[in-house]
Amino acid sequence: MDDQKIKVYIKVNDQNEIIDINSDIFINDFSGWIEVDEGFGDKYAHAQGLYLDEPLIDDNGGYNYVFERNEITKK
């Protein structure tokens, strides 16, 4: 078993809305990404689907989360 922590990164738009989330396992170019957490397990390895409680985008096409004061919050 690999004991290396997996890092979670996000990208935000001009309104600090989170427009993308992924783990360092799947990112080749870290330009524009912000590291927000690290840990072990599927929550970190598969951050796109498991890290946040809800999808990034709601049914109306709006973003569900913002990143302010170094914290992810639900809108």
PDB file of N, CA, C and O in Angstrom:
ATOM      1  N   MET A   1       0.845  -1.198   0.000  1.00  0.00           N
ATOM      2  CA  MET A   1       0.000   0.000   0.000  1.00  0.00           C
ATOM      3  C   MET A   1       0.874   1.239   0.000  1.00  0.00           C
ATOM      4  O   MET A   1       1.870   1.305   0.721  1.00  0.00           O
ATOM      5  N   ASP A   2       0.507   2.209  -0.798  1.00  0.00           N
ATOM      6  CA  ASP A   2       1.257   3.450  -0.911  1.00  0.00           C
ATOM      7  C   ASP A   2       0.876   4.365   0.245  1.00  0.00           C
ATOM      8  O   ASP A   2      -0.306   4.602   0.492  1.00  0.00           O
ATOM      9  N   ASP A   3       1.880   4.880   0.954  1.00  0.00           N
ATOM     10  CA  ASP A   3       1.591   5.716   2.118  1.00  0.00           C
ATOM     11  C   ASP A   3       1.814   7.201   1.842  1.00  0.00           C
ATOM     12  O   ASP A   3       1.906   7.995   2.778  1.00  0.00           O
ATOM     13  N   GLN A   4       1.899   7.584   0.574  1.00  0.00           N
ATOM     14  CA  GLN A   4       2.086   8.981   0.205  1.00  0.00           C
ATOM     15  C   GLN A   4       0.743   9.707   0.215  1.00  0.00           C
ATOM     16  O   GLN A   4      -0.242   9.225  -0.344  1.00  0.00           O
ATOM     17  N   LYS A   5       0.721  10.866   0.857  1.00  0.00           N
ATOM     18  CA  LYS A   5      -0.504  11.655   0.885  1.00  0.00           C
ATOM     19  C   LYS A   5      -0.848  12.137  -0.521  1.00  0.00           C
ATOM     20  O   LYS A   5       0.033  12.441  -1.325  1.00  0.00           O
ATOM     21  N   ILE A   6      -2.139  12.197  -0.796  1.00  0.00           N
ATOM     22  CA  ILE A   6      -2.652  12.681  -2.071  1.00  0.00           C
ATOM     23  C   ILE A   6      -3.134  14.109  -1.849  1.00  0.00           C
ATOM     24  O   ILE A   6      -3.861  14.386  -0.895  1.00  0.00           O
ATOM     25  N   LYS A   7      -2.728  15.002  -2.728  1.00  0.00           N
ATOM     26  CA  LYS A   7      -3.102  16.411  -2.594  1.00  0.00           C
ATOM     27  C   LYS A   7      -4.303  16.725  -3.475  1.00  0.00           C
ATOM     28  O   LYS A   7      -4.418  16.232  -4.597  1.00  0.00           O
ATOM     29  N   VAL A   8      -5.194  17.555  -2.942  1.00  0.00           N
ATOM     30  CA  VAL A   8      -6.389  18.003  -3.667  1.00  0.00           C
ATOM     31  C   VAL A   8      -6.167  19.450  -4.091  1.00  0.00           C
ATOM     32  O   VAL A   8      -5.722  20.287  -3.305  1.00  0.00           O
ATOM     33  N   TYR A   9      -6.490  19.722  -5.355  1.00  0.00           N
ATOM     34  CA  TYR A   9      -6.323  21.057  -5.933  1.00  0.00           C
ATOM     35  C   TYR A   9      -7.637  21.533  -6.528  1.00  0.00           C
ATOM     36  O   TYR A   9      -8.466  20.731  -6.957  1.00  0.00           O
ATOM     37  N   ILE A  10      -7.816  22.849  -6.549  1.00  0.00           N
ATOM     38  CA  ILE A  10      -8.978  23.457  -7.188  1.00  0.00           C
ATOM     39  C   ILE A  10      -8.530  24.553  -8.141  1.00  0.00           C
ATOM     40  O   ILE A  10      -7.410  25.057  -8.061  1.00  0.00           O
ATOM     41  N   LYS A  11      -9.442  24.908  -9.050  1.00  0.00           N
ATOM     42  CA  LYS A  11      -9.298  26.106  -9.878  1.00  0.00           C
ATOM     43  C   LYS A  11     -10.517  26.968  -9.609  1.00  0.00           C
ATOM     44  O   LYS A  11     -11.620  26.454  -9.420  1.00  0.00           O
ATOM     45  N   VAL A  12     -10.317  28.290  -9.590  1.00  0.00           N
ATOM     46  CA  VAL A  12     -11.417  29.214  -9.352  1.00  0.00           C
ATOM     47  C   VAL A  12     -11.500  30.231 -10.484  1.00  0.00           C
ATOM     48  O   VAL A  12     -10.525  30.470 -11.196  1.00  0.00           O
ATOM     49  N   ASN A  13     -12.692  30.830 -10.638  1.00  0.00           N
ATOM     50  CA  ASN A  13     -12.864  31.908 -11.610  1.00  0.00           C
ATOM     51  C   ASN A  13     -12.701  33.257 -10.902  1.00  0.00           C
ATOM     52  O   ASN A  13     -12.294  33.304  -9.741  1.00  0.00           O
ATOM     53  N   ASP A  14     -13.017  34.344 -11.596  1.00  0.00           N
ATOM     54  CA  ASP A  14     -12.840  35.687 -11.035  1.00  0.00           C
ATOM     55  C   ASP A  14     -13.747  35.977  -9.841  1.00  0.00           C
ATOM     56  O   ASP A  14     -13.476  36.896  -9.067  1.00  0.00           O
ATOM     57  N   GLN A  15     -14.808  35.211  -9.687  1.00  0.00           N
ATOM     58  CA  GLN A  15     -15.720  35.382  -8.552  1.00  0.00           C
ATOM     59  C   GLN A  15     -15.398  34.411  -7.409  1.00  0.00           C
ATOM     60  O   GLN A  15     -16.192  34.250  -6.482  1.00  0.00           O
ATOM     61  N   ASN A  16     -14.238  33.772  -7.483  1.00  0.00           N
ATOM     62  CA  ASN A  16     -13.793  32.775  -6.495  1.00  0.00           C
ATOM     63  C   ASN A  16     -14.670  31.529  -6.461  1.00  0.00           C
ATOM     64  O   ASN A  16     -14.614  30.758  -5.502  1.00  0.00           O
ATOM     65  N   GLU A  17     -15.481  31.326  -7.501  1.00  0.00           N
ATOM     66  CA  GLU A  17     -16.257  30.104  -7.590  1.00  0.00           C
ATOM     67  C   GLU A  17     -15.333  28.968  -8.023  1.00  0.00           C
ATOM     68  O   GLU A  17     -14.466  29.152  -8.878  1.00  0.00           O
ATOM     69  N   ILE A  18     -15.524  27.812  -7.433  1.00  0.00           N
ATOM     70  CA  ILE A  18     -14.690  26.659  -7.788  1.00  0.00           C
ATOM     71  C   ILE A  18     -15.213  26.079  -9.092  1.00  0.00           C
ATOM     72  O   ILE A  18     -16.359  25.637  -9.179  1.00  0.00           O
ATOM     73  N   ILE A  19     -14.354  26.089 -10.104  1.00  0.00           N
ATOM     74  CA  ILE A  19     -14.748  25.626 -11.434  1.00  0.00           C
ATOM     75  C   ILE A  19     -14.150  24.267 -11.791  1.00  0.00           C
ATOM     76  O   ILE A  19     -14.536  23.655 -12.787  1.00  0.00           O
ATOM     77  N   ASP A  20     -13.204  23.799 -10.972  1.00  0.00           N
ATOM     78  CA  ASP A  20     -12.599  22.489 -11.211  1.00  0.00           C
ATOM     79  C   ASP A  20     -11.967  21.998  -9.918  1.00  0.00           C
ATOM     80  O   ASP A  20     -11.511  22.794  -9.097  1.00  0.00           O
ATOM     81  N   ILE A  21     -11.942  20.684  -9.744  1.00  0.00           N
ATOM     82  CA  ILE A  21     -11.300  20.061  -8.590  1.00  0.00           C
ATOM     83  C   ILE A  21     -10.690  18.749  -9.051  1.00  0.00           C
ATOM     84  O   ILE A  21     -11.277  18.035  -9.865  1.00  0.00           O
ATOM     85  N   ASN A  22      -9.506  18.432  -8.528  1.00  0.00           N
ATOM     86  CA  ASN A  22      -8.844  17.192  -8.910  1.00  0.00           C
ATOM     87  C   ASN A  22      -7.747  16.883  -7.916  1.00  0.00           C
ATOM     88  O   ASN A  22      -7.417  17.709  -7.064  1.00  0.00           O
ATOM     89  N   SER A  23      -7.184  15.694  -8.025  1.00  0.00           N
ATOM     90  CA  SER A  23      -6.061  15.315  -7.176  1.00  0.00           C
ATOM     91  C   SER A  23      -4.765  15.382  -7.975  1.00  0.00           C
ATOM     92  O   SER A  23      -4.776  15.370  -9.206  1.00  0.00           O
ATOM     93  N   ASP A  24      -3.658  15.451  -7.260  1.00  0.00           N
ATOM     94  CA  ASP A  24      -2.361  15.548  -7.935  1.00  0.00           C
ATOM     95  C   ASP A  24      -2.031  14.306  -8.756  1.00  0.00           C
ATOM     96  O   ASP A  24      -1.109  14.330  -9.571  1.00  0.00           O
ATOM     97  N   ILE A  25      -2.763  13.242  -8.551  1.00  0.00           N
ATOM     98  CA  ILE A  25      -2.564  12.021  -9.331  1.00  0.00           C
ATOM     99  C   ILE A  25      -2.859  12.275 -10.812  1.00  0.00           C
ATOM    100  O   ILE A  25      -2.213  11.701 -11.689  1.00  0.00           O
ATOM    101  N   PHE A  26      -3.844  13.145 -11.081  1.00  0.00           N
ATOM    102  CA  PHE A  26      -4.338  13.341 -12.439  1.00  0.00           C
ATOM    103  C   PHE A  26      -3.944  14.667 -13.072  1.00  0.00           C
ATOM    104  O   PHE A  26      -4.327  14.935 -14.210  1.00  0.00           O
ATOM    105  N   ILE A  27      -3.189  15.504 -12.366  1.00  0.00           N
ATOM    106  CA  ILE A  27      -2.808  16.814 -12.893  1.00  0.00           C
ATOM    107  C   ILE A  27      -1.366  16.757 -13.380  1.00  0.00           C
ATOM    108  O   ILE A  27      -0.468  16.353 -12.641  1.00  0.00           O
ATOM    109  N   ASN A  28      -1.153  17.161 -14.620  1.00  0.00           N
ATOM    110  CA  ASN A  28       0.205  17.197 -15.179  1.00  0.00           C
ATOM    111  C   ASN A  28       0.819  18.584 -15.093  1.00  0.00           C
ATOM    112  O   ASN A  28       2.022  18.723 -14.872  1.00  0.00           O
ATOM    113  N   ASP A  29       0.005  19.602 -15.266  1.00  0.00           N
ATOM    114  CA  ASP A  29       0.467  20.989 -15.217  1.00  0.00           C
ATOM    115  C   ASP A  29      -0.294  21.689 -14.091  1.00  0.00           C
ATOM    116  O   ASP A  29      -1.515  21.826 -14.158  1.00  0.00           O
ATOM    117  N   PHE A  30       0.416  22.125 -13.073  1.00  0.00           N
ATOM    118  CA  PHE A  30      -0.215  22.694 -11.887  1.00  0.00           C
ATOM    119  C   PHE A  30      -0.457  24.203 -11.999  1.00  0.00           C
ATOM    120  O   PHE A  30      -0.842  24.838 -11.018  1.00  0.00           O
ATOM    121  N   SER A  31      -0.238  24.774 -13.170  1.00  0.00           N
ATOM    122  CA  SER A  31      -0.480  26.206 -13.376  1.00  0.00           C
ATOM    123  C   SER A  31      -1.952  26.520 -13.142  1.00  0.00           C
ATOM    124  O   SER A  31      -2.829  25.886 -13.729  1.00  0.00           O
ATOM    125  N   GLY A  32      -2.217  27.490 -12.291  1.00  0.00           N
ATOM    126  CA  GLY A  32      -3.581  27.914 -12.019  1.00  0.00           C
ATOM    127  C   GLY A  32      -4.316  27.096 -10.978  1.00  0.00           C
ATOM    128  O   GLY A  32      -5.437  27.441 -10.604  1.00  0.00           O
ATOM    129  N   TRP A  33      -3.716  26.030 -10.507  1.00  0.00           N
ATOM    130  CA  TRP A  33      -4.333  25.187  -9.479  1.00  0.00           C
ATOM    131  C   TRP A  33      -3.937  25.679  -8.092  1.00  0.00           C
ATOM    132  O   TRP A  33      -2.830  26.183  -7.902  1.00  0.00           O
ATOM    133  N   ILE A  34      -4.832  25.535  -7.128  1.00  0.00           N
ATOM    134  CA  ILE A  34      -4.596  25.919  -5.740  1.00  0.00           C
ATOM    135  C   ILE A  34      -4.717  24.672  -4.876  1.00  0.00           C
ATOM    136  O   ILE A  34      -5.744  23.995  -4.906  1.00  0.00           O
ATOM    137  N   GLU A  35      -3.673  24.362  -4.101  1.00  0.00           N
ATOM    138  CA  GLU A  35      -3.736  23.216  -3.202  1.00  0.00           C
ATOM    139  C   GLU A  35      -4.627  23.559  -2.011  1.00  0.00           C
ATOM    140  O   GLU A  35      -4.452  24.600  -1.378  1.00  0.00           O
ATOM    141  N   VAL A  36      -5.590  22.674  -1.706  1.00  0.00           N
ATOM    142  CA  VAL A  36      -6.522  22.950  -0.620  1.00  0.00           C
ATOM    143  C   VAL A  36      -6.503  21.910   0.493  1.00  0.00           C
ATOM    144  O   VAL A  36      -6.963  22.193   1.599  1.00  0.00           O
ATOM    145  N   ASP A  37      -5.984  20.720   0.229  1.00  0.00           N
ATOM    146  CA  ASP A  37      -6.022  19.672   1.248  1.00  0.00           C
ATOM    147  C   ASP A  37      -5.118  18.525   0.814  1.00  0.00           C
ATOM    148  O   ASP A  37      -4.682  18.452  -0.335  1.00  0.00           O
ATOM    149  N   GLU A  38      -4.853  17.640   1.754  1.00  0.00           N
ATOM    150  CA  GLU A  38      -4.134  16.415   1.435  1.00  0.00           C
ATOM    151  C   GLU A  38      -4.547  15.341   2.421  1.00  0.00           C
ATOM    152  O   GLU A  38      -4.916  15.626   3.561  1.00  0.00           O
ATOM    153  N   GLY A  39      -4.478  14.108   1.963  1.00  0.00           N
ATOM    154  CA  GLY A  39      -4.858  13.007   2.825  1.00  0.00           C
ATOM    155  C   GLY A  39      -4.749  11.684   2.098  1.00  0.00           C
ATOM    156  O   GLY A  39      -4.124  11.583   1.042  1.00  0.00           O
ATOM    157  N   PHE A  40      -5.363  10.677   2.679  1.00  0.00           N
ATOM    158  CA  PHE A  40      -5.303   9.321   2.153  1.00  0.00           C
ATOM    159  C   PHE A  40      -6.692   8.837   1.770  1.00  0.00           C
ATOM    160  O   PHE A  40      -7.688   9.258   2.359  1.00  0.00           O
ATOM    161  N   GLY A  41      -6.755   7.961   0.793  1.00  0.00           N
ATOM    162  CA  GLY A  41      -8.011   7.305   0.449  1.00  0.00           C
ATOM    163  C   GLY A  41      -8.694   7.872  -0.780  1.00  0.00           C
ATOM    164  O   GLY A  41      -8.211   8.804  -1.424  1.00  0.00           O
ATOM    165  N   ASP A  42      -9.842   7.268  -1.081  1.00  0.00           N
ATOM    166  CA  ASP A  42     -10.584   7.600  -2.291  1.00  0.00           C
ATOM    167  C   ASP A  42     -11.072   9.044  -2.312  1.00  0.00           C
ATOM    168  O   ASP A  42     -11.119   9.657  -3.378  1.00  0.00           O
ATOM    169  N   LYS A  43     -11.435   9.598  -1.163  1.00  0.00           N
ATOM    170  CA  LYS A  43     -11.908  10.989  -1.119  1.00  0.00           C
ATOM    171  C   LYS A  43     -10.885  11.923  -1.754  1.00  0.00           C
ATOM    172  O   LYS A  43     -11.261  12.876  -2.437  1.00  0.00           O
ATOM    173  N   TYR A  44      -9.621  11.668  -1.542  1.00  0.00           N
ATOM    174  CA  TYR A  44      -8.543  12.502  -2.071  1.00  0.00           C
ATOM    175  C   TYR A  44      -8.128  12.064  -3.470  1.00  0.00           C
ATOM    176  O   TYR A  44      -7.886  12.900  -4.340  1.00  0.00           O
ATOM    177  N   ALA A  45      -8.047  10.760  -3.683  1.00  0.00           N
ATOM    178  CA  ALA A  45      -7.623  10.242  -4.981  1.00  0.00           C
ATOM    179  C   ALA A  45      -8.636  10.542  -6.078  1.00  0.00           C
ATOM    180  O   ALA A  45      -8.265  10.788  -7.225  1.00  0.00           O
ATOM    181  N   HIS A  46      -9.908  10.522  -5.723  1.00  0.00           N
ATOM    182  CA  HIS A  46     -10.980  10.748  -6.699  1.00  0.00           C
ATOM    183  C   HIS A  46     -11.768  11.991  -6.305  1.00  0.00           C
ATOM    184  O   HIS A  46     -12.991  11.955  -6.169  1.00  0.00           O
ATOM    185  N   ALA A  47     -11.049  13.081  -6.127  1.00  0.00           N
ATOM    186  CA  ALA A  47     -11.633  14.328  -5.630  1.00  0.00           C
ATOM    187  C   ALA A  47     -12.760  14.850  -6.509  1.00  0.00           C
ATOM    188  O   ALA A  47     -13.685  15.483  -5.998  1.00  0.00           O
ATOM    189  N   GLN A  48     -12.712  14.605  -7.808  1.00  0.00           N
ATOM    190  CA  GLN A  48     -13.754  15.126  -8.702  1.00  0.00           C
ATOM    191  C   GLN A  48     -15.143  14.660  -8.289  1.00  0.00           C
ATOM    192  O   GLN A  48     -16.110  15.412  -8.413  1.00  0.00           O
ATOM    193  N   GLY A  49     -15.250  13.452  -7.809  1.00  0.00           N
ATOM    194  CA  GLY A  49     -16.562  12.928  -7.463  1.00  0.00           C
ATOM    195  C   GLY A  49     -16.812  12.713  -5.988  1.00  0.00           C
ATOM    196  O   GLY A  49     -17.961  12.566  -5.571  1.00  0.00           O
ATOM    197  N   LEU A  50     -15.745  12.692  -5.180  1.00  0.00           N
ATOM    198  CA  LEU A  50     -15.916  12.299  -3.781  1.00  0.00           C
ATOM    199  C   LEU A  50     -15.534  13.358  -2.749  1.00  0.00           C
ATOM    200  O   LEU A  50     -15.922  13.241  -1.587  1.00  0.00           O
ATOM    201  N   TYR A  51     -14.793  14.376  -3.139  1.00  0.00           N
ATOM    202  CA  TYR A  51     -14.290  15.320  -2.142  1.00  0.00           C
ATOM    203  C   TYR A  51     -15.383  16.254  -1.615  1.00  0.00           C
ATOM    204  O   TYR A  51     -15.472  16.490  -0.410  1.00  0.00           O
ATOM    205  N   LEU A  52     -16.200  16.775  -2.503  1.00  0.00           N
ATOM    206  CA  LEU A  52     -17.265  17.701  -2.117  1.00  0.00           C
ATOM    207  C   LEU A  52     -18.580  16.943  -1.963  1.00  0.00           C
ATOM    208  O   LEU A  52     -18.773  15.889  -2.568  1.00  0.00           O
ATOM    209  N   ASP A  53     -19.483  17.488  -1.146  1.00  0.00           N
ATOM    210  CA  ASP A  53     -20.766  16.819  -0.906  1.00  0.00           C
ATOM    211  C   ASP A  53     -21.697  16.863  -2.114  1.00  0.00           C
ATOM    212  O   ASP A  53     -22.508  15.959  -2.312  1.00  0.00           O
ATOM    213  N   GLU A  54     -21.579  17.915  -2.919  1.00  0.00           N
ATOM    214  CA  GLU A  54     -22.434  18.084  -4.088  1.00  0.00           C
ATOM    215  C   GLU A  54     -21.572  18.341  -5.317  1.00  0.00           C
ATOM    216  O   GLU A  54     -20.395  18.675  -5.180  1.00  0.00           O
ATOM    217  N   PRO A  55     -22.135  18.191  -6.516  1.00  0.00           N
ATOM    218  CA  PRO A  55     -21.369  18.478  -7.743  1.00  0.00           C
ATOM    219  C   PRO A  55     -20.930  19.939  -7.779  1.00  0.00           C
ATOM    220  O   PRO A  55     -21.501  20.780  -7.086  1.00  0.00           O
ATOM    221  N   LEU A  56     -19.923  20.234  -8.579  1.00  0.00           N
ATOM    222  CA  LEU A  56     -19.448  21.616  -8.725  1.00  0.00           C
ATOM    223  C   LEU A  56     -20.526  22.524  -9.302  1.00  0.00           C
ATOM    224  O   LEU A  56     -20.621  23.695  -8.934  1.00  0.00           O
ATOM    225  N   ILE A  57     -21.345  21.977 -10.216  1.00  0.00           N
ATOM    226  CA  ILE A  57     -22.341  22.778 -10.925  1.00  0.00           C
ATOM    227  C   ILE A  57     -23.741  22.277 -10.577  1.00  0.00           C
ATOM    228  O   ILE A  57     -24.000  21.073 -10.575  1.00  0.00           O
ATOM    229  N   ASP A  58     -24.646  23.226 -10.279  1.00  0.00           N
ATOM    230  CA  ASP A  58     -26.018  22.859  -9.950  1.00  0.00           C
ATOM    231  C   ASP A  58     -26.851  22.610 -11.209  1.00  0.00           C
ATOM    232  O   ASP A  58     -26.345  22.721 -12.326  1.00  0.00           O
ATOM    233  N   ASP A  59     -28.109  22.277 -11.026  1.00  0.00           N
ATOM    234  CA  ASP A  59     -28.994  21.946 -12.148  1.00  0.00           C
ATOM    235  C   ASP A  59     -29.236  23.124 -13.089  1.00  0.00           C
ATOM    236  O   ASP A  59     -29.637  22.931 -14.237  1.00  0.00           O
ATOM    237  N   ASN A  60     -28.995  24.341 -12.609  1.00  0.00           N
ATOM    238  CA  ASN A  60     -29.196  25.540 -13.429  1.00  0.00           C
ATOM    239  C   ASN A  60     -27.913  26.027 -14.086  1.00  0.00           C
ATOM    240  O   ASN A  60     -27.917  27.062 -14.753  1.00  0.00           O
ATOM    241  N   GLY A  61     -26.811  25.295 -13.909  1.00  0.00           N
ATOM    242  CA  GLY A  61     -25.542  25.668 -14.519  1.00  0.00           C
ATOM    243  C   GLY A  61     -24.697  26.613 -13.685  1.00  0.00           C
ATOM    244  O   GLY A  61     -23.671  27.101 -14.159  1.00  0.00           O
ATOM    245  N   GLY A  62     -25.108  26.881 -12.447  1.00  0.00           N
ATOM    246  CA  GLY A  62     -24.325  27.733 -11.559  1.00  0.00           C
ATOM    247  C   GLY A  62     -23.370  26.917 -10.709  1.00  0.00           C
ATOM    248  O   GLY A  62     -23.577  25.723 -10.496  1.00  0.00           O
ATOM    249  N   TYR A  63     -22.340  27.558 -10.232  1.00  0.00           N
ATOM    250  CA  TYR A  63     -21.351  26.871  -9.397  1.00  0.00           C
ATOM    251  C   TYR A  63     -21.841  26.784  -7.954  1.00  0.00           C
ATOM    252  O   TYR A  63     -22.404  27.743  -7.425  1.00  0.00           O
ATOM    253  N   ASN A  64     -21.625  25.641  -7.327  1.00  0.00           N
ATOM    254  CA  ASN A  64     -22.096  25.391  -5.964  1.00  0.00           C
ATOM    255  C   ASN A  64     -21.148  25.856  -4.866  1.00  0.00           C
ATOM    256  O   ASN A  64     -21.580  26.048  -3.729  1.00  0.00           O
ATOM    257  N   TYR A  65     -19.862  26.042  -5.178  1.00  0.00           N
ATOM    258  CA  TYR A  65     -18.876  26.310  -4.134  1.00  0.00           C
ATOM    259  C   TYR A  65     -18.011  27.518  -4.470  1.00  0.00           C
ATOM    260  O   TYR A  65     -17.745  27.816  -5.634  1.00  0.00           O
ATOM    261  N   VAL A  66     -17.580  28.204  -3.412  1.00  0.00           N
ATOM    262  CA  VAL A  66     -16.622  29.298  -3.542  1.00  0.00           C
ATOM    263  C   VAL A  66     -15.425  29.018  -2.643  1.00  0.00           C
ATOM    264  O   VAL A  66     -15.511  28.248  -1.686  1.00  0.00           O
ATOM    265  N   PHE A  67     -14.314  29.656  -2.970  1.00  0.00           N
ATOM    266  CA  PHE A  67     -13.083  29.531  -2.189  1.00  0.00           C
ATOM    267  C   PHE A  67     -12.704  30.922  -1.710  1.00  0.00           C
ATOM    268  O   PHE A  67     -12.193  31.737  -2.478  1.00  0.00           O
ATOM    269  N   GLU A  68     -12.960  31.187  -0.433  1.00  0.00           N
ATOM    270  CA  GLU A  68     -12.655  32.485   0.159  1.00  0.00           C
ATOM    271  C   GLU A  68     -11.996  32.287   1.513  1.00  0.00           C
ATOM    272  O   GLU A  68     -12.365  31.396   2.278  1.00  0.00           O
ATOM    273  N   ARG A  69     -11.016  33.130   1.795  1.00  0.00           N
ATOM    274  CA  ARG A  69     -10.268  33.065   3.062  1.00  0.00           C
ATOM    275  C   ARG A  69      -9.692  31.657   3.279  1.00  0.00           C
ATOM    276  O   ARG A  69      -9.717  31.115   4.384  1.00  0.00           O
ATOM    277  N   ASN A  70      -9.171  31.088   2.177  1.00  0.00           N
ATOM    278  CA  ASN A  70      -8.563  29.754   2.201  1.00  0.00           C
ATOM    279  C   ASN A  70      -9.518  28.665   2.671  1.00  0.00           C
ATOM    280  O   ASN A  70      -9.105  27.710   3.329  1.00  0.00           O
ATOM    281  N   GLU A  71     -10.798  28.812   2.331  1.00  0.00           N
ATOM    282  CA  GLU A  71     -11.800  27.851   2.764  1.00  0.00           C
ATOM    283  C   GLU A  71     -12.818  27.615   1.653  1.00  0.00           C
ATOM    284  O   GLU A  71     -13.249  28.554   0.984  1.00  0.00           O
ATOM    285  N   ILE A  72     -13.197  26.364   1.464  1.00  0.00           N
ATOM    286  CA  ILE A  72     -14.247  26.007   0.516  1.00  0.00           C
ATOM    287  C   ILE A  72     -15.580  26.091   1.245  1.00  0.00           C
ATOM    288  O   ILE A  72     -15.760  25.480   2.298  1.00  0.00           O
ATOM    289  N   THR A  73     -16.518  26.857   0.675  1.00  0.00           N
ATOM    290  CA  THR A  73     -17.839  26.957   1.275  1.00  0.00           C
ATOM    291  C   THR A  73     -18.908  26.754   0.203  1.00  0.00           C
ATOM    292  O   THR A  73     -18.707  27.085  -0.965  1.00  0.00           O
ATOM    293  N   LYS A  74     -20.035  26.211   0.620  1.00  0.00           N
ATOM    294  CA  LYS A  74     -21.192  26.020  -0.262  1.00  0.00           C
ATOM    295  C   LYS A  74     -21.877  27.368  -0.423  1.00  0.00           C
ATOM    296  O   LYS A  74     -22.030  28.108   0.549  1.00  0.00           O
ATOM    297  N   LYS A  75     -22.289  27.688  -1.636  1.00  0.00           N
ATOM    298  CA  LYS A  75     -22.996  28.944  -1.895  1.00  0.00           C
ATOM    299  C   LYS A  75     -24.416  28.876  -1.401  1.00  0.00           C
ATOM    300  O   LYS A  75     -25.163  29.846  -1.535  1.00  0.00           O
TER     301      LYS A  75
END
